Amino acid sequence: MSEPVYKSARSRTIMQDLYDKQVAALHVDFDDIYINTRFGETHLLKTGNLKGTPVLLFHGGNSTTPFYLRDFLYLRNKYLIYAPDTMGHPGKSAQTVLSATNLEYGEWASDVIDGLGFKQMICMGGSFGGGVLMKLMCVAPQKISKAVLLVPSGISNVSKAKILFSMGIPMVVYIITQKEKWLKKAILPMAIDDNEIDESTMEMVKCSFNNVRVKAGMPSNVKASDMIRYTAPTLLITGEKDVMFPGEKVISRAKKIIPNVRTHLMKDRGHMFILASEKNRYVLEMIDQFLAE
């Protein structure tokens, strides 16, 4: 029986090796933690200030925890960071594939908080991870003390057809030719600018596409009726030119369903960008200030 996340046993080995390489490249100390959830065992990376406020960080889809963590390590001086490997995506959690269309990801995230022994945590999520956080807001809003959503799914997603139209042709050419230039052209609509696609990003995308059964479906838009109990302070940051989750549309709907939300639209930014770069660093400062309030 084939594994639902990886294309083969060899693919799993390749992705595990990449994961360990990415962890080593961060040059910080981590603890590996395993907790049980109703969907199976979940692996987390733990790092930061042992006396700091705990932060739960959900990574992007078809990607890895250490790849996503590289932009948020600045928080480790003040906070205690817990970063789980999302179920059904590359990592060291159980390979259970959850549904992106119901509230299973919220139930999983709720179980993670319980498994860590906390009643409430600051929660952050980007892209697919933002969608996981949106589902958690529906399932267990009382477990979120503050939330940060970065170019999130789950609020105002575009259709799969639109995404395939903008990325499909170069992706097909890449499949046929295996030439990296076509893979770059396929992801460029998400990044807008070549400068936002660095070597680590290309390695992550290439390894994932070649070895992972890519999940095209993002966490579906949450229902307004499921959000009525959520009241935690929330910071929402979107990209003006995000082809997957259009910034202005996401902000418009968020203001209708999230009562205590602060929003920021990043001008001329797409879905993919390097937060640590000079032009984007202000976003990290914005997050830091929000968390400190």
C-alpha positions in Angstrom: 0.0 0.0 0.0 1.5 3.3 -1.0 1.9 6.1 1.5 -0.7 8.9 1.2 1.8 11.8 1.6 4.9 10.6 -0.3 5.1 9.2 -3.8 7.4 6.3 -2.7 9.5 5.0 0.2 12.5 6.7 -1.5 10.6 9.9 -1.7 9.9 9.8 2.0 13.7 9.3 2.7 14.5 12.3 0.4 12.0 14.5 2.2 13.2 13.4 5.7 16.8 14.1 4.7 15.8 17.6 3.5 13.9 18.2 6.7 17.0 17.3 8.8 19.2 19.5 6.6 16.8 22.4 7.0 16.8 22.0 10.8 20.6 22.0 10.9 20.7 25.1 8.7 18.8 27.1 11.3 21.7 26.8 13.7 19.6 26.8 16.9 18.9 24.2 19.5 15.6 22.3 19.1 13.7 19.7 21.1 11.8 17.0 19.3 8.4 16.5 20.8 5.7 13.9 20.0 2.1 14.1 21.2 -1.0 12.1 20.5 -4.1 13.4 18.8 -7.3 11.8 17.6 -5.7 11.6 14.2 -2.4 10.0 15.2 1.0 11.1 16.5 2.1 14.7 15.9 5.8 15.8 15.8 6.7 19.3 16.9 9.9 21.3 17.0 10.3 23.3 20.2 12.7 26.2 20.6 13.1 29.6 22.3 12.8 31.1 25.8 11.7 28.5 28.3 10.2 31.3 30.4 8.5 33.0 27.5 4.9 32.9 26.4 4.2 29.9 24.2 3.5 30.4 20.5 2.1 27.7 18.2 3.2 28.1 14.6 1.5 26.4 11.7 3.6 26.1 8.5 2.5 26.3 4.8 1.2 23.5 2.7 3.3 20.9 0.9 6.2 22.4 2.9 8.1 21.7 6.1 8.2 23.1 9.6 11.9 24.1 9.6 11.6 25.8 6.2 8.8 28.0 7.6 10.6 28.5 10.9 13.5 30.3 9.3 11.6 33.6 9.1 10.3 33.4 12.7 13.4 32.5 14.7 13.6 36.1 15.8 10.7 35.4 18.2 12.7 32.8 20.1 14.4 35.4 22.3 11.0 36.3 23.9 8.8 33.4 23.2 8.7 29.6 23.5 7.9 28.4 20.0 6.1 25.1 19.2 6.0 24.3 15.5 4.0 21.1 14.6 4.4 19.1 11.4 1.0 19.4 9.8 -0.8 16.1 9.3 -0.9 14.9 5.7 2.1 17.1 4.7 5.9 16.3 4.7 7.3 16.0 8.1 7.6 13.5 11.0 3.9 13.4 12.1 1.7 10.5 11.3 0.9 10.4 7.6 -2.9 10.8 8.2 -4.5 12.9 5.4 -7.2 15.1 6.9 -10.0 16.8 5.0 -9.4 20.4 4.0 -13.2 21.0 3.5 -14.5 20.3 7.0 -13.2 21.2 10.5 -10.8 18.2 10.9 -7.7 20.5 10.9 -9.2 22.6 13.6 -9.8 19.5 15.7 -6.3 18.4 15.1 -4.9 21.8 16.1 -7.1 21.8 19.2 -5.7 18.3 20.2 -2.1 19.7 19.7 -2.8 22.4 22.3 -4.3 19.9 24.7 -1.3 17.5 24.1 1.1 20.3 25.0 -0.7 20.9 28.2 -1.9 24.5 27.6 -5.4 25.9 28.0 -4.6 28.8 25.7 -1.8 29.8 23.3 -0.8 32.5 20.9 -1.3 31.0 17.4 0.3 31.9 14.1 -0.2 30.5 10.6 0.7 31.3 7.1 -1.0 30.1 3.8 -2.2 26.6 4.5 -1.3 27.0 8.1 -3.4 30.1 8.2 -6.3 27.9 7.1 -5.6 25.5 9.9 -5.7 28.4 12.3 -9.0 29.6 10.8 -10.5 26.1 11.4 -9.2 26.2 15.0 -11.0 29.5 15.5 -14.2 27.6 14.6 -13.5 24.5 16.7 -11.9 25.9 19.9 -11.8 29.7 19.9 -11.2 29.8 23.6 -7.8 28.1 23.1 -6.4 31.1 21.2 -5.2 34.1 23.1 -4.0 36.0 20.1 -3.7 35.1 16.4 -1.5 36.1 13.5 -2.6 35.2 10.0 -0.2 35.7 7.1 -1.5 35.4 3.6 -4.0 32.8 4.9 -6.3 30.3 3.3 -9.7 29.7 4.7 -11.2 33.2 4.4 -11.5 34.1 0.7 -9.8 31.5 -1.5 -9.8 31.7 -5.3 -11.0 28.6 -7.2 -8.6 25.8 -8.1 -9.3 26.5 -11.8 -7.8 30.0 -11.5 -4.7 28.7 -9.8 -4.3 26.0 -12.5 -4.8 28.5 -15.3 -1.9 30.7 -14.0 0.5 27.9 -13.1 -0.6 24.9 -15.1 1.2 25.2 -18.4 4.7 25.8 -17.1 4.1 23.0 -14.5 3.2 20.5 -17.3 6.3 21.6 -19.2 8.4 21.0 -16.1 6.9 17.5 -15.7 7.9 16.7 -19.2 11.4 18.3 -19.3 12.4 18.3 -15.6 14.1 21.7 -16.3 14.2 23.9 -13.3 13.5 27.0 -15.3 9.9 25.8 -15.9 9.4 25.0 -12.3 10.4 28.6 -11.5 8.0 29.9 -14.1 5.2 27.8 -12.6 5.7 29.3 -9.1 6.4 32.9 -10.3 2.7 33.9 -10.3 2.8 33.3 -6.5 6.0 35.2 -6.0 5.5 38.1 -8.5 9.2 38.9 -8.3 12.2 36.6 -9.0 14.0 38.0 -6.0 11.4 36.4 -3.7 12.4 32.9 -4.9 15.8 32.1 -3.3 17.8 28.9 -3.4 16.1 27.4 -0.3 12.7 28.1 -1.7 13.5 26.5 -5.0 14.9 23.4 -3.2 11.8 23.2 -1.0 9.4 23.5 -4.0 11.4 21.1 -6.2 11.8 18.4 -3.6 8.1 18.7 -2.6 6.8 18.6 -6.1 9.0 15.6 -7.1 8.4 13.5 -3.9 5.1 14.5 -2.3 1.6 13.8 -3.4 0.9 17.6 -3.6 -2.3 18.8 -1.9 -3.9 21.3 -4.3 -6.9 21.9 -2.1 -6.4 24.5 0.6 -8.5 24.7 3.8 -11.9 25.8 2.6 -13.4 29.1 3.5 -14.8 29.0 7.0 -18.5 29.7 7.6 -19.4 32.9 9.3 -21.8 31.0 11.6 -18.8 28.9 12.8 -16.9 32.0 13.8 -19.4 33.6 16.1 -17.6 32.5 19.3 -14.2 33.8 18.3 -13.1 37.1 19.9 -9.3 37.0 20.3 -7.2 39.9 19.0 -6.1 39.0 15.5 -3.5 40.4 13.1 -4.2 39.7 9.4 -1.5 40.4 6.8 -2.2 39.8 3.1 -0.6 40.4 -0.2 -2.1 42.8 -2.7 -1.2 40.6 -5.7 -1.7 37.2 -4.0 -3.1 34.9 -6.8 -4.4 32.4 -4.3 -5.9 34.5 -1.6 -6.4 38.0 -3.0 -5.4 40.5 -0.3 -8.2 43.0 -0.5 -10.9 40.3 -0.7 -9.4 38.4 2.2 -9.4 41.6 4.3 -12.9 42.6 3.3 -14.4 39.2 4.4 -12.2 39.0 7.5 -13.7 42.2 8.8 -17.1 40.7 8.5 -16.3 37.4 10.3 -13.5 38.3 12.7 -14.7 40.9 15.2 -11.4 41.9 16.7 -9.1 42.1 13.7 -6.4 44.4 12.6 -5.4 44.2 9.0 -2.5 45.2 6.7 -2.3 44.9 2.9 1.3 44.5 1.6 1.5 46.5 -1.5 3.0 44.8 -4.6 3.4 41.5 -2.8 2.3 38.1 -3.9 1.7 34.9 -2.0 5.4 34.0 -1.7 8.0 36.3 -0.3 11.1 36.3 1.9 10.1 37.8 5.2 13.7 38.3 6.3 14.6 40.5 3.3 15.1 44.2 3.8 11.9 45.3 2.1 9.7 42.8 4.0 11.3 43.0 7.5 8.8 45.6 8.6 6.2 42.8 8.6 8.2 41.0 11.3 8.4 44.2 13.3 4.6 44.6 13.0 4.1 41.0 14.3 6.5 41.6 17.1 4.7 44.8 18.2 1.3 43.1 18.0 2.4 40.2 20.2 3.9 42.5 22.7 0.7 44.6 23.3 
